Amino acid sequence: MFVKINEYLVLKNEEKTFTEMIKLEQRMNAIPAGLDKYNLFKDKIEKRKFWLVEFWLSEQDYHEYQKLDSHRYFLDLLKGVLERKHEQHFCEIVL
């Protein structure tokens, strides 16, 4: 299993748009491409900060997903609701 964690800072008043965009992208593109499950976390203090934790069946599935034109288009659309470029962290499950 391959894990990717993205940290996002969303523009003010765009939190709902952001969460709906994430849900749609996961359903339409990521799950069919090999995403096993995902969780979206919201910071309790900084209300516009989110973490998307994705659990991929394999690292190869993730890399193939990154090549999809529909995913690249989604990333371009996502820029419209973000305050800054998101940070990425790649992980392996230990326990």
Phi, psi and omega in degrees: 000141182241134184240134176234133178240124177250137175250127183238143168242113188267145176300151179304137179068014179246011183298316181294316177302315180301310183296322178293322178296317179298312180302316181295315180298317181297315182292316187279324187239312189290312182298313176298336182274352178126009175287126181280310178198168178210158174226141176244121181250144177242133179295137181284335182264306180265093191299342182261006180259132181229154171234127175255118180252117183248133177249108183263146178297326176205160177294326178299317177302316179299314182294323176294320178299320181298336182276346183296132177300321180295326178289319178297323177296317177302315180299322177295318178295321182298329179304332182290344180245003181256143178283327179209167178300140181286154177263146181238143176225132180250132189223164169238146178284130179261311179236000000 
